[in-house]
Amino acid sequence: MNAATSLDIAVVGGGPVGAVAALALRDAGFSVAMVERGPPPRPFDPARYDARVYAIAPASARLLESLGVWPAIAAARISPYGRMQVWERAAELGLRFDATDSGHAALGWIIEQGLIVAAAWQELGDLPCHAGVDAESVRWPEDDGECPTLRLSNGVELRPRLIVAADGADSPLRAQAGIDVTTWTYAQRAIVAQVQVSDARPATAYQRFLPTGPLAFLPQSDGRHSIVWSADTDRADDLLALDDAAFAAELGEASQYALGDVLEVSSRQAFPLRLLHAADYHRPGLVLVGDAAHAIHPLAGQGANLGFADVAQLAATLSSARDAGRDWSAPRTLSAYARARKAGNLEMLALTDGLYRGFGLKLPLLRDLLGVGLEAVNRIPPLKGLLAQQATARR
Ligand SMILES: Cc1cc2nc3c(=O)[nH]c(=O)nc-3n(C[C@H](O)[C@H](O)[C@H](O)COP(=O)(O)OP(=O)(O)OC[C@H]3O[C@@H](n4cnc5c(N)ncnc54)[C@H](O)[C@@H]3O)c2cc1C
């Protein structure tokens, strides 16, 4: 076993939220190490497209900008979108958001997941990073003021004052700390792929709520679209079994040809979907961020955005406690972080779960109401403006 190392914070998980957490906490003046069980991300390759993309909200963009991650993303591949069209029965009737309704330049940016992670890792510079290494077990402190001991699969032991668990929805650290979760699986899978369509409006995101699940088209800078098609499990299995031409035909039909014909589709990947919320966001010596604390249905494109908001809050809470001369790793400080994040996270979890149930034929009357509601909102500019504002400023 290697000699124990001491430091302020160990971030476990080098996914989008963990890598950004390591940067934010380092920039806030803490000594930080990061542990990621996978290999370091591949550098961005313009010839490759990541089938997984994120709709990044303005608040997340500001965080990435402040951490110096944004320029590398902007120089690689990024697609701002200023309009969003959401409908259920007929594309021309649904809800249309325009960034200008809320005085913003963009509603958000479509960015490949791999690009965000690669750009964040690149900015880590000489931050100690244990890649290809599992955070295996933790010895928790018995008394306040003691450090947890984090044992890694390469034999190294870290003794940080605080462990930040960014180890995803299955969070082994959350389980080891005995933190309960509320969780259920959605009987749906999300199919992602890149597609070429014949007649889309530029810089516009589209989402249709089908009885079998929502279908989103997210614009790419080169005119392609990334799709996220969440479908009931049987339907998803059928769609995955189709050849490209048959899948493209189904996609055109499902989108009511709102973007014209589907000309090309890439290979497809599918993800199981669930809702998860941790009962507590902290234990002595441990704090949860990102999917380790909460996972949601992707219909609102909010999972990583919530994780980035956790990171911004955690860095602010810990540094203001430290600057005020208080113990920044004390349970009281971690509670303040949890209080600041829980309500907003729960609100988004409830909203997405409600939309899933409302549109999914699970509650037919609510579905009818939402169908009428979407069309009615369009005719009430102030209400639409308010929703557009929520879609940008609060995300
Ligand atoms: C189809 C789909 C579409 C989505 N679209 C959007 C979108 O448009 N916008 C948006 O904001 N969100 C979106 N999301 C949600 C988003 O993918 C997640 O919220 C995000 O990936 C969470 O990031 P994370 O870093 O918390 O967790 P993860 O991405 O799960 O990363 C966890 C990391 O921890 C590592 N790890 C785990 N255990 C250990 C261990 N013991 N030791 C070391 N390392 C460990 C893993 O290897 C992994 O790298 C979407 C999700 C899906 C499924």
The ligand as a MOL file (V3000), in Angstrom:
LIG
                    3D

  0  0  0     0  0            999 V3000
M  V30 BEGIN CTAB
M  V30 COUNTS 53 58 0 0 0
M  V30 BEGIN ATOM
M  V30 1 C -30.5630 9.7500 -23.3450 0
M  V30 2 C -30.1330 10.8030 -22.3760 0
M  V30 3 C -30.1200 12.1360 -22.7700 0
M  V30 4 C -29.7210 13.1280 -21.8720 0
M  V30 5 N -29.7400 14.4280 -22.2920 0
M  V30 6 C -29.3710 15.4090 -21.4260 0
M  V30 7 C -29.4080 16.7890 -21.8370 0
M  V30 8 O -29.7750 17.1470 -22.9600 0
M  V30 9 N -29.0390 17.7430 -20.9320 0
M  V30 10 C -28.6460 17.4160 -19.6740 0
M  V30 11 O -28.3260 18.3130 -18.8850 0
M  V30 12 N -28.6070 16.1120 -19.2600 0
M  V30 13 C -28.9600 15.1150 -20.0980 0
M  V30 14 N -28.9270 13.7980 -19.6920 0
M  V30 15 C -28.5030 13.4800 -18.3140 0
M  V30 16 C -26.9890 13.3560 -18.2000 0
M  V30 17 O -26.5240 12.3310 -19.0620 0
M  V30 18 C -26.5840 13.0170 -16.7600 0
M  V30 19 O -27.2620 13.8560 -15.8660 0
M  V30 20 C -25.0710 13.1980 -16.5850 0
M  V30 21 O -24.3510 12.2440 -17.3460 0
M  V30 22 C -24.6670 13.0320 -15.1200 0
M  V30 23 O -23.2860 13.2200 -15.0190 0
M  V30 24 P -22.4760 12.6820 -13.7570 0
M  V30 25 O -21.0640 13.1290 -13.9960 0
M  V30 26 O -23.1770 13.0690 -12.5020 0
M  V30 27 O -22.5820 11.0920 -13.8280 0
M  V30 28 P -22.0150 10.0820 -14.9190 0
M  V30 29 O -22.0540 10.7040 -16.2760 0
M  V30 30 O -22.7470 8.7990 -14.6930 0
M  V30 31 O -20.4860 9.9090 -14.5110 0
M  V30 32 C -20.1060 9.1790 -13.3530 0
M  V30 33 C -18.6270 8.8500 -13.4640 0
M  V30 34 O -18.1830 8.2240 -12.2640 0
M  V30 35 C -17.3100 7.1570 -12.5860 0
M  V30 36 N -17.3300 6.2130 -11.4410 0
M  V30 37 C -18.3930 5.5220 -10.9450 0
M  V30 38 N -18.0240 4.7860 -9.8750 0
M  V30 39 C -16.7000 5.0270 -9.6780 0
M  V30 40 C -15.7510 4.5750 -8.7200 0
M  V30 41 N -16.0850 3.7280 -7.7410 0
M  V30 42 N -14.4740 5.0100 -8.8200 0
M  V30 43 C -14.1050 5.8620 -9.8010 0
M  V30 44 N -14.9670 6.3450 -10.7270 0
M  V30 45 C -16.2560 5.9450 -10.6680 0
M  V30 46 C -17.8760 6.5690 -13.8690 0
M  V30 47 O -16.9160 5.8440 -14.5980 0
M  V30 48 C -18.3250 7.8480 -14.5960 0
M  V30 49 O -17.3090 8.3920 -15.4180 0
M  V30 50 C -29.3220 12.7860 -20.5580 0
M  V30 51 C -29.3310 11.4340 -20.1570 0
M  V30 52 C -29.7350 10.4580 -21.0540 0
M  V30 53 C -29.7640 9.0040 -20.6150 0
M  V30 END ATOM
M  V30 BEGIN BOND
M  V30 1 1 1 2
M  V30 2 1 2 3
M  V30 3 2 2 52
M  V30 4 2 3 4
M  V30 5 1 4 5
M  V30 6 1 4 50
M  V30 7 2 5 6
M  V30 8 1 6 7
M  V30 9 1 6 13
M  V30 10 2 7 8
M  V30 11 1 7 9
M  V30 12 1 9 10
M  V30 13 2 10 11
M  V30 14 1 10 12
M  V30 15 2 12 13
M  V30 16 1 13 14
M  V30 17 1 14 15
M  V30 18 1 14 50
M  V30 19 1 15 16
M  V30 20 1 16 17
M  V30 21 1 16 18
M  V30 22 1 18 19
M  V30 23 1 18 20
M  V30 24 1 20 21
M  V30 25 1 20 22
M  V30 26 1 22 23
M  V30 27 1 23 24
M  V30 28 2 24 25
M  V30 29 1 24 26
M  V30 30 1 24 27
M  V30 31 1 27 28
M  V30 32 2 28 29
M  V30 33 1 28 30
M  V30 34 1 28 31
M  V30 35 1 31 32
M  V30 36 1 32 33
M  V30 37 1 33 34
M  V30 38 1 33 48
M  V30 39 1 34 35
M  V30 40 1 35 36
M  V30 41 1 35 46
M  V30 42 1 36 37
M  V30 43 1 36 45
M  V30 44 2 37 38
M  V30 45 1 38 39
M  V30 46 1 39 40
M  V30 47 2 39 45
M  V30 48 1 40 41
M  V30 49 2 40 42
M  V30 50 1 42 43
M  V30 51 2 43 44
M  V30 52 1 44 45
M  V30 53 1 46 47
M  V30 54 1 46 48
M  V30 55 1 48 49
M  V30 56 2 50 51
M  V30 57 1 51 52
M  V30 58 1 52 53
M  V30 END BOND
M  V30 END CTAB
M  END
